[in-house]
C-alpha cells in the first residue's frame, strides 16, 4: 500500500479542510490494511500535533488520547518505528510527564540511528519529515542524504523544491535562493527561479 497520494499538508487552524481530508485518507488506508503502521503514525500526528490545539479542553484531551492510541498501534505493528515513539514523547510532554517523554525521545533517537543506515533511508526520512511539517529534521536528513548518496544519483527538482519549502518555513531565505539556483542549473527552469527572486 502506497502513501504517496496521501501527503497532504496539515497543521494549522487555516487548514481545517485539509486536516480532515488527511484524516479520512489515513483512516481509509487503515481500512485497506489494518497493520499499516505508517498510517497510524500519520493519524497520531494529526491528533496530537493538529486537532488537540483547540480551545475546548475536554475535546482536546480526547484528541490527545486518540493520538496515544494511534502511536501505540503503530508500535504494535512496527516496534522499530521511531516516529511513533516521537509521538509518545510529544504526548507525555503535553501531560507533563517529562520522565516518560525523555524515555521515548531517547528511544526514538536510538531507533532513528539504527534505521538510517544508507542514503536511501535519509531520502525517505526527508520526505516523511517534510510531510509532517517537521522542517528542521527534514533539512537535516536532506543534507545527510546529499552527503551519502552515490555521486551518480542526481537530486531532482521536486526534491529541491520541497527542501526550499522547508528552508523558507524555518527562516533561511538566502539558502533557499541558492537551492533555487540549483534547480535552474538542473533543468534551466528560469521561470521558477525568477518567480522566487522577485517575490
Number of C-alpha atoms within 10 A of each C-alpha: 8 6 11 8 7 17 16 14 15 23 18 13 12 9 13 14 11 15 22 14 16 20 22 14 19 23 17 13 20 18 11 11 12 14 16 18 22 24 24 26 28 27 25 31 28 24 26 27 20 20 23 22 18 13 8 9 11 11 14 18 19 15 22 27 17 18 29 24 17 26 29 21 21 27 20 13 15 15 14 18 21 24 26 29 26 21 27 27 25 24 24 19 15 14 13 11 12 15 12 17 22 17 14 22 20 16 18 22 15 13 17 17 10 11 14 15 11 12 18 13 16 24 20 16 22 26 23 19 20 22 18 19 17 15 20 16 17 26 23 14 23 24 15 17 21 16 12 13 17 10 9 6 8 10 15 12 17 10 14 17 16 18 23 21 17 22 21 16 13 13 10 13 15 11 13 20 18 13 19 24 19 18 22 17 12 13 10 12 15 14 10 14 19 14 9 14 11 6 5
